[in-house]
Amino acid sequence: MSSRVTKAVIPAAGLGTRFLPASKAVPKEMLALVDKPAIQYVVEEAAGVGIDDVLVITGRGKGAIEDHFDRSPELESHLEAGGKTSELDMLRALSSLARVHTVRQGEARGLGHAVGTARAHVGDEPFAVLLGDDIMDPEVGVLAGMIRAFEQRGRTVIALRRVPPEQIPLYGCAAVEPLGDGSGLVRVLDVVEKPAPEDAPSDLAMMGRYVFTPSIFAEIERTPPGRGGEIQVTDAIRSLIASEEVYGYPFEDGRYDVGNKADYLRATVELALRREDLGPGLREWLVERLGRP
């Protein structure tokens, strides 16, 4: 097994029911944050740490995702004829971010099943899994830190973040012990899918970023349907812990759950405020608006 992580898997086959009616005809991953669809931020995050091969797990009605990362000769010709060079450069840069492939999940059988469909593409290599609902601030460097940890230790690394008790039932939660070696990592002893707060092993929740060894595929194949009748990646990780060490990468800030409407709005505002062309005017308007009764 190589120690370099050059492939990423982005599960994007969900129905997006939390964003109906907007997601009825438009994939939720294509909903815009300012002027880029959410999934583009995820692909850019992967490309930013040197991953050049991205597999998107899709389902019915998700063709817009594949179209977005493909070349568009007609549109490019139109922009070139109109002298719109900045827009043309932007489109060409988008199509060269990474080699983006797609495969259909076929049926919605859970996140574990979605990851398992990547086996033929990934092969016997380590790979990252990035959930499309989670937008990470690249300046925080969560994925980069996880990949460094994997390259040093050669074992699965999962992102962890503390959550308040009322949010624990929304996530897989981990029991951990500190390594005490100054790395900031923890050893994952157990994981539980969406426990009640009183049953949770800790307040550390798994946060949509994983760097897996290819051993996870065998564990997924052996994993029976669990919570909700779906094959849970949490259950597969729990089995993996019995055969090899799994590490946690705790972090605090820089994550937005854009599957949550309130966080989607926060992410949109934060990203817009960072833009030189939008930030000053938006900030001025926000200050004025928030000053009203």
SULDAJO-V568663 format. One record per backbone hydrogen bond with DSSP energy under -0.5 kcal/mol. NH is the residue of the N-H (numbers start at 1). CO is the residue of the C=O. If there is no record, write none. Layout:
BEGIN
NH:CO  NH:CO
END
This chain:
BEGIN
6:4  8:53  9:128  10:55  11:9  12:57  19:16  20:17  22:19  23:19  24:21  26:22  30:27  31:28  33:36  34:32  35:33  36:33  38:31  39:29  40:37  41:37  41:38  42:38  43:39  44:40  45:41  46:42  47:43  48:44  49:45  49:46  50:47  51:46  52:6  53:6  54:99  55:8  56:54  56:101  57:10  57:55  58:56  58:103  62:59  65:62  66:62  67:63  68:64  69:65  70:66  70:67  76:72  77:73  78:74  79:75  80:76  81:77  82:78  83:80  84:79  85:83  88:84  89:85  90:86  91:87  92:88  93:89  94:90  95:91  96:92  96:93  97:94  99:52  100:98  101:54  101:99  103:56  105:58  107:105  109:107  112:231  113:231  114:110  115:111  116:112  117:113  118:115  119:116  122:118  123:119  125:123  127:212  128:7  129:210  130:9  131:129  131:208  132:11  134:131  135:133  135:256  136:134  137:254  138:136  140:137  141:137  145:141  146:142  147:143  148:144  149:145  150:146  151:147  152:148  153:149  154:150  156:245  157:211  158:247  159:209  160:249  161:205  163:203  167:164  168:164  168:165  170:167  171:168  173:192  174:204  175:190  177:187  179:185  186:248  187:177  188:186  188:246  189:175  189:187  190:175  192:173  194:171  194:192  199:196  200:196  200:197  205:161  205:203  206:172  207:159  210:129  211:157  212:127  216:213  217:214  218:214  219:215  220:216  221:217  222:218  223:219  223:220  224:222  226:230  229:226  230:227  231:109  232:230  236:232  237:233  238:234  239:235  240:236  241:237  242:238  242:239  243:240  244:240  247:156  248:186  249:158  250:184  250:248  251:160  256:135  258:133  258:256  259:133  260:257  264:260  265:261  266:262  267:263  268:264  269:265  270:266  271:267  272:268  273:269  274:270  275:272  279:275  282:278  283:279  284:280  285:281  286:282  287:283  288:284  289:285  290:286  291:287  292:289
END
